[in-house]
Amino acid sequence: MFRFKFLRESLQLTLSISLRSISTVAPAQPPITPTAGYLVSSHGFSPDAAVALSNMSSKCGVSCIRLDSIMALFKSYGFSPATIACIFTSYPKMLCSKSEENIKTKLEFLTSSGLSGEALAHVIGNDPFILTRSLEGHIVPCFKSLIKFFGSSEDLVALFLTKRGSWALRNFSSAMELNINTLRSFGVPNSSIAKLFTLRVRALSRTPSEFRAIVDEIKGMGLDPSSMMFIYGVCSCAGMKRPRWEAKVGIFYKYGFSEAQFKALFVKQPSVMNSSMKRTEKMLNYLMNDLGLTIEYITSYPVVLMSSLERKILPRLSILFFLISEGLIKQTSIGRAIVISEAEFARFFLLPFGQKRPQILEMYQKKNESSNLLKPQPLAS
């Protein structure tokens, strides 16, 4: 009876495994159509990209002759097959509409304006939406306005090549120049305004009245317009709607911050407002209720709110509490120790005591293995 039961369960297990194996077999690749095969052999597309492009051209009624014309246009400006496929899979309407001449005119303008070769392919490949914008109504005014600010096409191209830099071209609006003038009227230097282009260029596309309100608010918080922190403050405020901003500020009030204390914290580190509400509350709850840190400490070292609890603070505390228990450091060392750089933490707390207590080096090496870390106990009052 036992043997029969064993065999039956073994059979059920084998069948179950077999069925799972069948269900996880990769689906067969779709057959390559003649058009897809042509794109692979004649234009160097990968099979997957060729199939996707072939399907789109079939839906739009695009012939191989027209595909040849489109491919030749983009290749003449230095675009690779992979980049071309990315452009049309992102915006298939460009393939379906008979707009080669329109696209060519835009590529000609961008090239003549200094955005050419690999730089052109990089910018358009990362943000194909730019080619859907009006040349005379959007792209040309954008270049004229931004070259006026940056001073040269080389500096403007350098902006486009930065991460999210092409947003300046994608999201340009007539309000941008007015908003730049608003910042200048407050005494914000051009170097800080240029930084705003790379941090949150969409802020400059706000309506002039909205943007002015943001700048007024940041100035009212006590930030100095000549400081780069002023731009970080503008980025934080422009990155969310008013109700969300007030809800985030409300979390600090919930944990006992006064308006003056919150402003002092914000002036030192405006980016604290970029964290989610859930994360902000989690950090304040741990730092104040579990660890016993004061509002004055957090206001003095607001960067602690931006540190990773699991990857930085808890691993350091495991070392610090061990050193305190061994009588090697005082409890007052904790405040600064959780905000200093990695190199400073090693110099002040790991290297001096590593020879006497070699286990601390092993403990710290496992800092990313949360299961090996004991959650530190609250500080004694």
C-alpha positions as CSV (number, residue, x, y, z in Angstrom):
1,M,0.0,0.0,0.0
2,F,2.8,2.4,0.9
3,R,4.7,1.5,-2.3
4,F,1.5,2.2,-4.4
5,K,1.0,5.5,-2.7
6,F,4.6,6.4,-3.2
7,L,4.4,5.5,-7.0
8,R,1.2,7.4,-7.4
9,E,2.6,10.6,-5.8
10,S,5.8,10.2,-7.8
11,L,3.7,10.0,-11.0
12,Q,1.6,13.0,-10.0
13,L,4.8,15.0,-9.3
14,T,6.4,13.9,-12.6
15,L,3.2,14.9,-14.5
16,S,3.0,18.2,-12.7
17,I,6.6,19.0,-13.6
18,S,6.0,17.9,-17.2
19,L,3.0,20.1,-17.5
20,R,4.8,23.1,-16.1
21,S,7.7,22.5,-18.5
22,I,5.3,22.4,-21.4
23,S,3.6,25.6,-20.2
24,T,6.9,27.5,-19.9
25,V,8.2,26.6,-23.3
26,A,9.0,29.8,-25.2
27,P,6.3,30.6,-27.8
28,A,7.4,30.0,-31.4
29,Q,8.8,33.0,-33.1
30,P,6.4,34.5,-35.7
31,P,7.4,33.7,-39.3
32,I,9.6,36.3,-41.0
33,T,7.6,37.9,-43.9
34,P,9.2,38.7,-47.2
35,T,9.3,42.4,-46.2
36,A,10.9,41.6,-42.9
37,G,13.5,39.4,-44.6
38,Y,14.2,42.2,-47.0
39,L,14.8,44.6,-44.1
40,V,17.2,42.1,-42.6
41,S,19.2,41.4,-45.7
42,S,19.2,44.8,-47.3
43,H,19.2,47.2,-44.4
44,G,20.8,45.3,-41.6
45,F,17.8,45.2,-39.2
46,S,17.6,42.6,-36.5
47,P,14.9,39.9,-37.1
48,D,12.7,41.2,-34.2
49,A,13.0,44.9,-35.4
50,A,12.4,43.8,-39.0
51,V,9.2,41.9,-38.1
52,A,7.9,44.8,-36.0
53,L,8.6,47.3,-38.8
54,S,7.2,45.0,-41.5
55,N,3.9,44.6,-39.5
56,M,3.6,48.4,-39.2
57,S,4.4,49.0,-42.9
58,S,1.8,46.4,-43.9
59,K,-0.9,48.0,-41.8
60,C,-0.1,51.4,-43.3
61,G,0.2,50.1,-46.9
62,V,3.9,51.1,-47.1
63,S,5.7,49.5,-50.0
64,C,9.3,48.2,-50.0
65,I,10.2,51.1,-52.4
66,R,8.9,53.6,-49.9
67,L,10.7,51.8,-47.0
68,D,13.9,52.0,-49.0
69,S,13.4,55.8,-49.4
70,I,12.8,56.3,-45.6
71,M,15.7,54.1,-44.7
72,A,18.0,55.9,-47.1
73,L,16.9,59.3,-45.6
74,F,17.7,58.4,-42.0
75,K,20.9,56.5,-43.0
76,S,22.1,59.6,-44.8
77,Y,22.1,61.4,-41.5
78,G,24.0,58.7,-39.7
79,F,21.1,56.7,-38.1
80,S,21.7,53.0,-37.5
81,P,19.1,50.4,-38.3
82,A,18.5,49.9,-34.6
83,T,17.9,53.6,-34.1
84,I,15.6,53.8,-37.1
85,A,13.6,50.8,-35.8
86,C,13.3,52.5,-32.3
87,I,12.0,55.7,-33.9
88,F,9.2,54.0,-35.9
89,T,8.2,51.5,-33.2
90,S,7.9,54.5,-30.8
91,Y,5.9,56.7,-33.3
92,P,4.5,54.5,-36.1
93,K,2.4,57.3,-37.4
94,M,5.6,58.8,-38.8
95,L,5.9,55.7,-41.0
96,C,2.3,55.7,-42.0
97,S,2.1,59.4,-43.0
98,K,3.7,60.5,-46.2
99,S,6.0,62.9,-44.5
100,E,9.5,62.1,-45.7
101,E,9.9,65.6,-47.0
102,N,8.7,67.1,-43.7
103,I,11.1,64.9,-41.8
104,K,14.0,65.7,-44.1
105,T,13.4,69.4,-43.6
106,K,13.6,69.0,-39.9
107,L,16.7,66.9,-40.0
108,E,18.3,69.5,-42.4
109,F,17.6,72.3,-39.9
110,L,18.9,70.4,-36.9
111,T,22.1,69.4,-38.8
112,S,22.7,73.0,-40.0
113,S,22.1,74.2,-36.4
114,G,25.0,72.1,-35.1
115,L,23.1,68.9,-34.0
116,S,24.5,66.4,-36.5
117,G,26.0,63.0,-36.9
118,E,26.1,60.8,-33.8
119,A,24.7,63.6,-31.7
120,L,21.7,63.9,-33.9
121,A,21.1,60.2,-34.0
122,H,21.5,60.0,-30.2
123,V,19.0,62.8,-29.5
124,I,16.3,61.7,-31.9
125,G,16.8,58.0,-31.1
126,N,16.2,58.8,-27.4
127,D,13.3,61.2,-28.0
128,P,11.7,60.6,-31.5
129,F,8.8,62.8,-30.5
130,I,10.9,65.8,-31.5
131,L,10.3,64.9,-35.1
132,T,6.6,65.2,-34.6
133,R,6.9,68.9,-33.5
134,S,6.3,71.7,-36.0
135,L,9.5,73.0,-37.5
136,E,8.5,76.7,-37.8
137,G,6.1,76.7,-34.8
138,H,8.3,74.9,-32.3
139,I,11.8,73.7,-33.3
140,V,13.1,76.9,-34.9
141,P,11.8,79.2,-32.1
142,C,13.4,76.8,-29.6
143,F,16.8,77.0,-31.1
144,K,16.7,80.8,-31.5
145,S,15.6,81.3,-27.9
146,L,18.0,78.8,-26.3
147,I,21.1,79.8,-28.4
148,K,20.3,83.4,-27.2
149,F,20.6,82.1,-23.6
150,F,23.5,79.6,-24.0
151,G,25.5,81.7,-26.4
152,S,26.4,79.1,-28.9
153,S,25.1,76.1,-30.8
154,E,27.9,74.0,-29.3
155,D,26.7,74.6,-25.7
156,L,23.1,74.0,-26.8
157,V,24.0,70.6,-28.3
158,A,25.9,69.7,-25.1
159,L,22.7,70.4,-23.2
160,F,20.7,68.1,-25.6
161,L,23.2,65.3,-25.0
162,T,22.8,65.3,-21.2
163,K,20.3,63.1,-19.5
164,R,16.8,64.5,-20.1
165,G,18.4,67.4,-22.0
166,S,16.3,66.9,-25.0
167,W,13.3,67.8,-23.0
168,A,14.3,71.4,-23.6
169,L,13.6,70.8,-27.3
170,R,10.6,68.6,-26.8
171,N,8.8,70.8,-24.3
172,F,9.9,74.3,-25.4
173,S,7.2,76.9,-25.1
174,S,7.1,80.7,-25.6
175,A,6.8,81.0,-21.8
176,M,10.4,79.6,-21.4
177,E,12.1,82.9,-22.2
178,L,9.7,84.9,-19.9
179,N,10.4,82.4,-17.1
180,I,14.2,82.8,-17.6
181,N,13.8,86.6,-17.3
182,T,11.8,86.0,-14.1
183,L,14.7,84.1,-12.6
184,R,17.1,86.8,-13.7
185,S,15.0,89.5,-12.1
186,F,15.3,87.7,-8.8
187,G,19.1,87.6,-9.1
188,V,19.5,84.0,-10.2
189,P,22.8,83.7,-12.1
190,N,22.9,82.2,-15.6
191,S,25.0,79.2,-14.3
192,S,22.1,78.3,-12.0
193,I,19.5,78.7,-14.7
194,A,21.6,76.5,-17.0
195,K,21.5,73.9,-14.2
196,L,17.7,74.0,-14.2
197,F,17.7,72.9,-17.8
198,T,19.4,69.7,-16.8
199,L,17.5,69.1,-13.6
200,R,13.9,69.9,-14.4
201,V,13.5,71.8,-17.7
202,R,9.8,71.2,-17.7
203,A,9.5,73.7,-14.8
204,L,10.5,76.4,-17.3
205,S,7.5,75.4,-19.5
206,R,5.0,76.4,-16.8
207,T,2.9,79.5,-17.5
208,P,4.6,82.7,-16.4
209,S,2.1,83.2,-13.6
210,E,2.6,79.6,-12.3
211,F,6.3,79.9,-12.5
212,R,6.3,83.3,-10.8
213,A,4.3,81.8,-7.9
214,I,6.8,79.0,-7.5
215,V,9.8,81.4,-7.5
216,D,8.0,83.7,-5.0
217,E,7.3,80.7,-2.7
218,I,11.0,79.5,-2.8
219,K,12.2,83.0,-2.1
220,G,9.7,83.3,0.8
221,M,11.1,80.0,2.3
222,G,14.4,81.8,2.8
223,L,16.5,80.5,0.0
224,D,19.1,82.8,-1.5
225,P,18.5,83.3,-5.3
226,S,22.3,83.5,-5.8
227,S,22.7,80.0,-4.4
228,M,22.4,76.8,-6.4
229,M,20.1,75.6,-3.6
230,F,17.5,78.1,-4.9
231,I,17.3,76.1,-8.2
232,Y,17.0,72.8,-6.2
233,G,14.1,74.5,-4.3
234,V,12.4,75.5,-7.6
235,C,12.8,72.0,-8.9
236,S,11.2,70.5,-5.8
237,C,8.3,72.8,-5.8
238,A,7.7,72.6,-9.5
239,G,7.8,68.8,-9.4
240,M,4.4,68.4,-7.7
241,K,1.0,69.9,-7.5
242,R,0.1,72.2,-4.6
243,P,-2.1,69.7,-2.6
244,R,0.7,67.2,-2.7
245,W,3.3,69.8,-1.6
246,E,1.1,70.8,1.4
247,A,0.6,67.1,2.3
248,K,4.3,66.5,2.4
249,V,4.9,69.6,4.5
250,G,2.1,68.3,6.8
251,I,4.1,65.1,7.6
252,F,6.8,67.3,9.1
253,Y,4.3,69.2,11.2
254,K,2.8,65.8,12.3
255,Y,6.2,64.9,13.8
256,G,6.5,68.2,15.7
257,F,8.3,70.5,13.3
258,S,7.3,74.1,13.6
259,E,7.0,76.2,10.4
260,A,10.4,77.9,11.2
261,Q,12.1,74.5,11.7
262,F,10.7,73.1,8.5
263,K,11.9,76.2,6.6
264,A,15.4,75.8,8.1
265,L,15.5,72.2,7.0
266,F,14.3,73.0,3.5
267,V,16.8,75.8,3.1
268,K,19.7,73.4,3.9
269,Q,18.4,70.6,1.7
270,P,15.4,71.4,-0.6
271,S,15.6,67.9,-2.2
272,V,14.1,66.3,1.0
273,M,10.8,67.2,-0.6
274,N,11.5,64.9,-3.6
275,S,11.1,61.7,-1.5
276,S,7.7,60.0,-1.5
277,M,5.3,60.7,1.4
278,K,5.6,57.1,2.5
279,R,9.4,57.2,2.6
280,T,9.5,60.5,4.4
281,E,7.2,59.3,7.1
282,K,9.1,56.0,7.5
283,M,12.4,57.9,7.9
284,L,11.0,60.4,10.4
285,N,9.3,57.7,12.4
286,Y,12.5,55.6,12.7
287,L,14.9,58.5,13.3
288,M,12.7,60.2,15.9
289,N,10.7,57.4,17.6
290,D,13.0,54.4,17.3
291,L,16.4,56.1,17.3
292,G,15.5,59.1,19.5
293,L,17.0,61.8,17.3
294,T,15.7,65.3,17.8
295,I,14.1,67.8,15.4
296,E,17.2,70.0,16.0
297,Y,19.5,67.2,14.8
298,I,17.4,66.4,11.7
299,T,17.3,70.2,10.9
300,S,21.1,70.4,11.2
301,Y,21.7,67.3,9.1
302,P,18.7,67.0,6.7
303,V,20.7,64.8,4.4
304,V,19.9,62.0,6.8
305,L,16.4,61.9,5.5
306,M,17.7,61.2,2.0
307,S,20.0,58.3,3.1
308,S,19.0,54.7,2.7
309,L,17.8,53.2,5.9
310,E,18.6,49.6,4.9
311,R,21.8,50.2,2.9
312,K,23.5,53.0,5.0
313,I,21.9,53.9,8.3
314,L,21.2,50.4,9.8
315,P,24.6,48.9,8.8
316,R,26.4,51.8,10.3
317,L,24.3,51.7,13.5
318,S,25.1,48.0,13.9
319,I,28.8,48.9,14.0
320,L,28.3,51.9,16.2
321,F,26.2,50.1,18.8
322,F,28.8,47.4,18.9
323,L,31.6,49.9,19.5
324,I,29.5,51.6,22.2
325,S,28.9,48.3,24.0
326,E,32.6,47.6,23.9
327,G,33.3,51.0,25.4
328,L,35.3,52.2,22.4
329,I,33.2,55.2,21.5
330,K,30.6,57.4,23.2
331,Q,26.9,57.4,22.3
332,T,27.2,61.0,21.3
333,S,29.2,59.9,18.2
334,I,26.2,58.4,16.5
335,G,24.6,61.7,15.2
336,R,27.5,62.6,12.9
337,A,28.5,59.1,12.1
338,I,25.3,58.3,10.2
339,V,25.7,61.3,7.8
340,I,29.4,61.4,7.0
341,S,30.8,60.0,3.8
342,E,31.7,56.3,3.3
343,A,35.4,57.2,3.4
344,E,35.1,59.2,6.6
345,F,33.1,56.5,8.3
346,A,35.8,54.0,7.4
347,R,38.6,56.3,8.6
348,F,36.9,57.2,12.0
349,F,35.1,54.0,12.9
350,L,36.3,51.0,10.9
351,L,40.0,51.3,10.5
352,P,40.9,52.5,14.0
353,F,39.1,49.6,15.7
354,G,39.4,46.9,13.0
355,Q,42.6,45.4,14.4
356,K,41.2,45.2,17.9
357,R,37.8,44.0,16.9
358,P,38.2,42.4,13.4
359,Q,34.6,41.2,13.5
360,I,33.4,44.7,12.8
361,L,34.9,44.6,9.3
362,E,33.1,41.4,8.5
363,M,29.9,42.9,9.9
364,Y,30.2,45.9,7.7
365,Q,31.1,43.9,4.6
366,K,27.7,42.2,5.0
367,K,25.9,45.6,5.2
368,N,23.7,44.8,2.1
369,E,22.6,41.4,3.6
370,S,19.8,42.7,5.8
371,S,19.2,39.2,7.2
372,N,22.6,39.4,8.9
373,L,21.9,42.7,10.6
374,L,20.2,43.1,13.9
375,K,17.9,46.1,14.1
376,P,19.6,48.5,16.6
377,Q,17.8,49.3,19.8
378,P,16.7,52.8,20.6
379,L,19.1,55.1,22.3
380,A,18.7,55.3,26.1
381,S,17.0,58.5,27.2
